[in-house]
């Protein structure tokens, strides 16, 4: 049996597992478990049965996990705000993953639906979302999109610029509607994972600055066709604690208080961005704790400003659907690559010569080398076309063999896609059993958010279907592409 020493090529956060078959709680859906025969089931459905019916790659969504997350998050936020004499409403951020069934799950859980394009709005309406429970975002809504939102009866449109104030007002006047609107403001707080940075201004495409808010709200209130319902901000995504939310709420409430002199400001929308665990090393703060800390800041700030506590609104997406999703792949090839380790820190990163610059790597001498280590590339039948996050953001994921268990020693692997790109990596680093081989079925958990949403047909790969599992049954949520459909789009083949 191979040595169980940690591979020196592994990132510092990745620990050598005692069991490379284990499914980490909090990363995998609540309904995922490994049977005695080694096959993983999700919500009572064996992954081998899923791939036999639908093939790979395949997106799988545990319906029970998604529904439970929606209820838990919205309840935690509302309970915390009720404790300070307020309330909280939640809108599911559809950009994370939107389908007709997901819209209905969220409505059943008492959430509204947040959309940011005409297409997302069309889907939400077609799925039966009451227009009054829809919020419409976007920094460049077209005149057509604005008109559709206004005539459909969308509850709130989030205004992103001074020009948009006039466009929405004109559309509402034209159609005889008094349109509810929020104004998006940059609070100057940018949060990511467990860190946040507070500045005077943010250099980004969304919203207006804090010091522009009062004039913008005055412009909104000057239109009889607009109903100003409050401010909105969004500080980032994949946030692990409450610090950024609290600082942002403190800043936004100062503006909120000044706006009360000109009329009512019923709500404050603090956006979303609550993080999830993608690996066992991730430790996001429980939503109940985050909600309590936000409420504490809101109550204290309102008392300091001597203003009533407003109703709060939030827009969680990833934290609801992310953990519910798993992507299944079939292993095609494996390849061991020997990498130099122990590079002189002045020449490279210390995690292998591959981390150094080309010039530094070329300058490494034999005396600087402490040896080498092997990284196994495991290539699967999908890649950046079904999960763009690793190539776009350097996102980390976990992988497990799911059609069998193995007692082979853990081997450091990099899960690669099949695209013609060196950056086509699905899982940068994890440990799989050392006997991982072609034909194995592997799964990447926590892929419910921003995977299908960002999927493409790069290299003419077909986008996978999305399947929901619940109570031992599976059903299609979104049909996958076929090659015939891809060819049918090409006008040059019309006369073939």
N, C-alpha and C positions, 0 to 999 in steps of 0.2 A: 504494500500500500504506500502511496506517495506521502511525503512529509506533510504534516499539518501546520507547518510554520506559515505565518502570514507572508503573502507575496509582497516584496518591497515596491512593486509597481502600483500597489493599491493606494488609493487616496487615503489621507489620514483619518477621515471620518468612517471609513469602511472597516468593520471588524471581521475577523475570520469567524465564520459561524461554526457552532458546535454541530449543527445539523443543517446541511444545505438543502434539505427538503422542507424546512419550517416556513410557514406562512405567517409573517409578522402581523399581529393584531393591530388595527388602526391603519395599516397600509392596504390590506386586502378588504374586500366587501365583508360585511358581517356574516353573510351566508356562505362564505368560502371555507371549505374544510377538505382535508385529504383523507380518503377512505383507507381501509386496511390494505387494499390491494395497490395503494399508491396513487390512484387516480384522484384528481381534485374535482370536487363538485362545487357548483355555485348555485345557491338557492335550491338545492336538491337535484340539479341537472349535471350530469357528468360532462366534463369538457370534451371527452372523446365522443360522446353522443352529439354534442354541439357541432364539432368539426366534421363529423360524418354527415350531418344534415346540411351544414352551411359552408364548409370548407374553411380555409385560412388564407389570408389574415381575416380575423373576425373580431369585431367589437362586441363585448358582452356587457350588459348593464343589469345589476342586481336591483330589481324594482323595489324590494323591501328596504334595502339600504338607502336608496334615494328618497323614498317616502319618509322613512324614519329620520333621516338627516334634516329634511325640510321642516318637519314638525318640531324636532328638538331645537334647531337653531332659531326658528321664529318664536317658539315658546320661551326660550331663554332670554331673548331680547325683549319680548313684551313683558315678561315677569319682572325683569330688572327695571324697566322703565315704569311699570305700574307701581313698583315699590317707592318711586320718588314722585308719585302723583301724576304720571304721564302715561303714555302708551307707545307702542312701536308697531309699525306696519313693515312687512317684508315684501320685496319684489324679487322674484327669481331672475337672475341675470342670464338671459337667454343666449348670450354670446358664448357661454361655456359649452352648452350643447342644447340644441332645441329640436324637438320633434313634437308631433301632435300629442302623443301619449305623455311625454314629459310635461307639456303644458297642462294637461288634465291632472297629472299627479300633483303638480304645484297648486293648482286651483283647489283640489281636494284638501290640501294641507293648509289652505287659508291664505296662500301667498298671491300677490299680483304677479304680473309678467313684465319684465323690463326688456325692451327691444331697442335696437340701434340701427335699423335699416328698414326700408320699405318691404323687403323680403321677409324679415323676421316679423314685422307687423302683420303681413299677409298670412303667415303661418299661424300666428297666435290667434288671429280672428277666425281663420278657417277651422282651427281646433276648438273653437267655442269659448274663447276667453271673453268675458264681458269687457267691452271697450273701456269702461270706467276703471277697470282694474289693470290697465296697461299704462306703463310709462315709456315715453319715446325719447331716446338719447340720440346723440350724433353731432359732430362738429360741422357737418356740411350737408344738412338735410336738403333735398331738392324741393323745388316748388311743388312737384307732384306728390312727394312723400308728405309734405306738410298738409297739403289739401286732403290727402287720404286720411291722415290722422285726425284732422279737424272734423271732416264729414263723418268719420266712423264713430266719433264720440270718445276718442282716447282721453283718459282721465287727466293726465299731465304730459306736457311736452317740456323737456328740459332745454332751456334756451342757452346757447353756447357762445353767442356773440351779439353785438349791438345790431348788426344787420338782421339777425334772425328775429329779434324783437319785432321789427317792422314787418318782416315777411309773415310771421305767424299772426300778428295783429290784422294785417290786410286780409289773410285767408279767412280768419274768423269773422271779420266784418262782412266779407263777400258772401259767406254762407250763413250769416245770421246766428253765429254761435258765440258764446262767451267761453273762451278756452282757458282751462287751468294750466298754469305754467310755473316751473321752477327756474331759478337762475343758477347756472353752474359757476362756482367760484373756486379759484386755486387758493387753498389755505396756506400755501407755502410749506406744507409738510409733505415730504416724500418718504414713504415707508416701504421696506422690502424685507421679508422674513422677520428677523428680530431687531433690526436696526431702523432708525428713522433720522432724517435730516430736516431741520427746520430752518428755512431761509425767508428772506423778505419777498422774493419772487420766484416763481418756477418758470423755466423756459420750456414750455410745452404747448401743444396745439389746442388743448381743451380749455374752455372756460375763460373767465375774466379774473383780474387780480382783486385782492381784498379792497384796495383803495378805489376801485372802479365800481364796486357793488352798489353804493348808494345812488349814484347818478343813473346806473342801469335800471335799478328798481323804480326810480322816479319815472323813467321813460316807459316802463311797463305799466305803471299805475296811471299814466296819462292816456292809456287806451281803454276805452270802455269795453272793448271786445276781449280783453285779457283779464284773467283772475290770478293775481299773484298769490301762490300758496306756500312759498318758502324758498330757502336757499338749498343748494346741493353742492356737495364736494366729494371727491374720490381721491384717496391718497396713495393708492398703489395696489399691489396684489401679493398673494402668498405671504400675508403678514401673520407673524406668530404670537404677538402679544398686543396689549392695549395701549401702549405708550403713544404711538402715532395717532391713534383715534382720539385719545384724550386731549393731546395737544391741538389737534385740528378742531375738535369740538369747542375747546376754550376760545380759539381764535374766531371761529364762525359765530359763536354766540355773542361776541363783542359787536360784530356787525349786525347780527340779528336784533340786538337790543336797540341800536341806533335806528334801525328801520321801523321799529314799533311806533316811533313818533309820527310816521306818515300813514299808518294804517296797520291792520292785522298781519301777522306773519305766522300762520298756523303750524307749520312744520319745519323741521330741519332734517334734511336727508344727508346722512354721513357716508353713503356709498357702501361698498363691500370690500372684498379683498382678504377675507379671513382665510388663513392658510390651512393646508392639509399635509399629512405625512406621505412623502413619496418613497422614503426609505426608512429603515428601522432607526436610523440616526436622527431623524426629524422629530422634534418635540413641540408641536404647536400647542399653545395654551388653550385650555378648554373654553368653549364658547360661553359657558356660564360665567367663567371668571372674567373674560373679556367684557361681556355685557355688564356685569356688576361694576367693573372699573370705569366703563364709559358712563354709566348712570351716576356714579359717584362724582365724576368730573362735571357732568351736566348739572347736577343738583347744586354742587358747590359754586359753580360759575354763575348760575342763575341767581342764587342767593346773594352773591357778591355784587351782581349787577342790579339786583332788586327787580327782577322781571319774572313773569310766570314761566314755568318749565313748559317748553313747546312739546308737541308730539314729535316723535322721532321716526325716521324711516331708514331702511337699510336695503342693500341689494346684493345678497350673497348668491354666488353661482357655483364657483369651484368647490366651496366647502359643502355644498349639497350634493353635487353630482360626481365630483372627482373620484372619491373613494369607491363609489358604486360601480365604476367601470374597470374592465379588464380586457386586454387585447391578446388574442391567441395567435401564435405563429407556428409554422413548421420549420424545423432546422433543415437547411439544405447542405451546407458544408461547414467543416471546422478546419481551423488552421492555426498552428502554433507559431508565434513570432518571438524570437529571442531579442531582448532589449537590454542594453547596457545599464547597469545601476551603479550607485555610489559615485556619481560624477562630482568632481570638485565643485563646491557651492559657488565658487567664483566664476564657474564656467556654465553652470546650468541650474536646474531647479532642485536637484537632489532626489527626484522621483524617476530618474531615467534620462538618458541623453535625448529622448524624443521631446522632452520639455524645454530643452535649451534652444537658443537661436541656431540657425544653420551654421553660422560662423563659429559659435561656441562649441557646438557638437563636433565640428570638424577639427577643433583644436584639442580635443581630449586625447591625452597620451596614455599609454599602458599603465604608467605609474599612478594615474588618477582613477583607474577603474578598480572597483572592489568585486567585480564579477558581473553576472548577468542573471536575468530572470525571464520567465516565459509568460507571455500573455496569450491566451487562446481566443482567437476570433471565431465567434459562432454566428454564421450568417443565416438570416431567416428570409421568408418570402414576402416581407413587407419592408417598411423602413420610413424614411422621411416623408413619404407621401401619405402615410397614415398617422404619423406622429412627428410633427415638425418641431416640437418644443426643444429637444436636445440640440438640434442644429441651429435653431433660432436663438435660444437663450442659455444653452449649456445646461439644460435641466437634467437632473439625475433621476433615475428610476431603478426599480428592482426587477429581477427576473427569476423565475423558477421553472424547472421541468415539472410538468403537471400530468403527464400520462403514465407515470411510474415513479416509484421511490428508488433511491439508490444509497448504498452505504459506502460508495467511493469517496475518497478524500476530496475536499473542496478544491476547485481549481479556479483561479482568477480568470474571468472571461470579459470580453467586450462584445455585446450583441450588436451586430452590424446588419444594415439593410441591404437590399439588392440593387440599389440605384447606382448610377454611374457618377458617384460623388464620394470623395474620400471622407467628407464630413457626414456621411449617411450613417450615423450611429444612433441606435435606439436606447441602449443602456451602456453608459461609458465604462462602468466597473461594477462587477458583482461576482459572487462566488457561486458556481454551479458544481454538481458532482463531477469528478474528473472523467467519468465515462460518458459525458454528454456526447451525442452522436447524431449523424444525419437521420432524419425521420422522427426525432423526438418532438413532442409537442411542448412548447414553452409558452409561458404567460407573463405579461408585464401588467402589474396592477396599477391602480390609481390613474387610469387613462380615461376616465369619464368626462373630464373637462379639457377643452381646447385640443383635442385630438381629431375627432370627426369634424369639428368646426373648422379646423385648419387644413383638412385633408385636401389632396390635389391628385391630379392624374399625371404627375411628373413621370417621364419615361413611358407614358401611355399605360401606366398601371391602373387598374380599375380600383375605385374606392370600395372598401369592404362594406358589407351590410352591418347594421346594428341590430342586435338581438336582445330582447329583455328576457330575464329568467325570474320565475316566481313560483313558489309552491310546487317544484318539480316539473314545471312546464316552461317551454320556450316559445317565443313568438317574435316575428320580425317587427322592429320599430321603423327602420329605414332600409329600403332595398339597396343592395349594392349595385355598382355599375356593371355593365357587360361590355365586352370588346365591340360588339355590334353597335351599341349606343355610342361609343367613342367614334367609331368609323362613320356613323350616320351624321355626325356634326360637321364632317369635312365636306365642304361644297364641291371640292375637286373629285369626289367619288360619286356625285349624284347620278352621273350617266353610266356608271359602271355596269 
